[in-house]
Every structure is written in C-alpha cells, then in structure tokens.
C-alpha cells in the first residue's frame, strides 16, 4: 500500500513538469494521480491509458459514468463528465506514447 501511495505522489509531482507540456484537456488533471500525466501509470493496479484506442477508452469511461462498469474509484470521477469531455480525454490518452 505504501508503494502505491508513494508512486501516486511521485506521479503527481511529475505533473507540473510533463503534464503542462502535453496540452491535455483540463479534466485530465483528475486522472494524473492514478494513470500518470501521460497515461502511463506506474502502479500496476491502475491501467495504462496511453496508446489505447480512443473508442475503447471512450466506451469504458461512459460505462463507468453510466453505471455499467462498477469501480469505487472511477465512478465518482466519470459521473460528472459529458460525452464531449469523455471524447476529448479518450483522444488525448490515445495519442500518448505507451512506455
């Protein structure tokens, strides 16, 4: 558990250096703690989003938002997203390079 917290904090600290240069959607700031600034999570429990197909990411976020997928962490974040914000996030993460 300590390793997960440390990794999440480390990723958050990198946020200022790498995230701002990426021209990411404003809503992506909430994703950074778990999925990393560029979608390359450093914690095995959180999936890497970088390089995934935009249509896949869009469907998964809509499923979290609409309650078809259940996850106590993702549901509150996805709940307030519009279709346009989800599409923008999906396209952003799809365009990132997986590491």
N, C-alpha and C positions, 0 to 999 in steps of 0.2 A: 504494500500500500504506500509506504514511504517513497518507493522508487517511482510510482505513478504520480504522486504529488510533485516530487522533485522534477520529473520530466515535464509535467504540465507547467510548472513555474518557469522552467528553463525555456520552454517554448514561448511562453508569454513574454519573457524578457527579450527574446529574439524578435518579437512582434514589431517593435519600433524600427529595427534595422532592416528587416526584409519585407514586412507586410506593406509599408507605405510605398515602397518602390514598385509594388505589383499592380497598382491601380485596381485594387479589389473593391467589390461592392461594399457599401457601408455596413450592411447586415453581416458581412463575413467576420466582423470583429468578434462576434459571439462564438464563432466556430474555432477560433485560434487556440483556445485553451485545451481543447481535446484533439483537434485534427491538424494543428500546426498552421503556421502563417501561409504556407503554400499547399496545404492539403496533404503533407507528408507527415503523418502522425509518428511520433517517436515512442508511443506507448502501444503495446500490442492489443490492448483492449479496445482501442479506438481505431476504426478503419482508416486507411489512407484513401483520400478522395482524389488526389492528383492523378490525372490521366484517365480517370474513369469516363465512360461515355456520358455525355450530358443528359441524354434521355433516361439513362439508368438513374443517375443522381436525382434528376427531377422527379421521377416516379417515386423513389424512396422517400424523398422529403415530403412529397404530397401524401404518401401513405402514413408517415409519422404524423403529419398535421391533421389528417382526416381520421386518424384512429385505426387504420387498417394494420399498421405496424405498431407494436407496443414497446416502448422503452421509456423508463422514468427520466432519463437524462435528455433524450432528444425531443420528446413530446412537447415540453414547455417552450423550447426554442422554436420548433416548427409551427406551433399553434398560431403564432401571430404573423406568419409570412403569407404574403399574397402570391398568386400564381406568377406574377411578373418578377417578384423578388426571388422566388424559387428558381425560375428560369435563369435569372442573372447569376445566381450563386452556382447553379449547375454548370453553366457555360464557363464561369471563371475557373472552377476547380477542374473541369475537363481540359482546359487549356494549360494547366500546370504540368510540369515535368515530374513524373514519378521518380523517387530516389530509393 
